Amino acid sequence: MMKLTTFFYALQIISAVFSIILVLLHSPKGDGIASIGAASQLFSSQKSTEKGLNKVTYFFVAIFFISTFFLGFILK
């Protein structure tokens, strides 16, 4: 049981850190932080960049919520 709890804690921390970084990379109107290191030129257009960032961000946020849900039931 302790290994499972440790696994979900690690998963939660990793997904939280990546979610914060990915949210900061989003550019609502301007280039934002995504322009650092020419990250905005990785894809053909700004719209495809935002679509890609959205998908990856949703994935990490879902992992965060799922791990939080399981931790709530394991520790109860």
N, C-alpha and C positions, 0 to 999 in steps of 0.2 A: 504494500500500500504506500510505503514511503517513496519508493522509486517512481510510482505513478504520479504522486503529488509533486515530486521534484521535476518530473518531465513536464507537467502542465504549467508549473511556475516558470520554467525556462522558456517554454513555448509562448507564454503570455508576455514575458519581458521582451523576447526577441520580436514578436509581432507588434508590440507597442512601440518599440524603437523604430522599426521599419515604417509603421504607420505614420509616426510623427515626421520622419524624414520625407516620406512620399507626399504628405499633405503640404509640407513646406516647398516641395518642388513644383506644385501646381501654380500656374500663373493665371489669376482670374481676369486681368485686363492687360497687363504689360508682360514683360519677359519674366519678371520675378527672379527667384533663385535658380530657376531652370536654365537661365542663360549662362550660368557659371560653367566653365569647361565646355562650352559649345554643345550643351545637352539639347538645346532646341534644334540643332541641325541633324540630330540622329535620325529623324524621320523626314518624310518628304514634305509634310505640312504641319502647321501648328495644331490643326484639328486631330490628326492622327497621333500626335504626341499626347494630347490631352486624353484621347481615348485609351491609349496604352497605359498612361498613368492612372486613369480611373479604374481600369480593370485590375491592375496590380494593387492599388490602394484598397479596393473593395475586398480583394482576396485576403490581405493582411488584417483588415478590420474584422472580417468574418472569422478568421482564425483566432483573433483576440477575444471576440465575444463567445465563441465556442469553448475556448479554454477557460474563460471566466465562468461560464455556465457549469462546466464539468468540475472545476475547483469548488464551486459552491455546493455541489452535491457530494463530492468526496470528503470535504471537510465538515460537513453537517453532522 
